[in-house]
Amino acid sequence: MPDNQSPLVTVIVATYNKSDALAYAIKSAVCQTFTDFECWVVGDNCTDDSASVVSSFNDSRLYWHILPENSGYQSAPNNEGLRRAKGKYIAYLN
């Protein structure tokens, strides 16, 4: 996908200190045959190695953002992902 073109789909993954499960979730997204997407992984003030898990995929469609404070609810990371989304369609990967 060219840099000046928005993806068709934005995948939003909200997480909080579940880096072991996060790797499986990300893998399920990047291994799809459909490739016109971006994936925002938004940590709810994670204190584990979630950022390292995201970067370990070395995939330009993956983005990491961490919230400065833990909200305790999935809605805060989801809403942040929506603010950052560039896709025409939104998919939540929970």
Helices and strands as residue ranges (DSSP letters): E 9-15, H 19-30, E 37-43, H 50-56, E 62-66, H 75-84, E 89-92
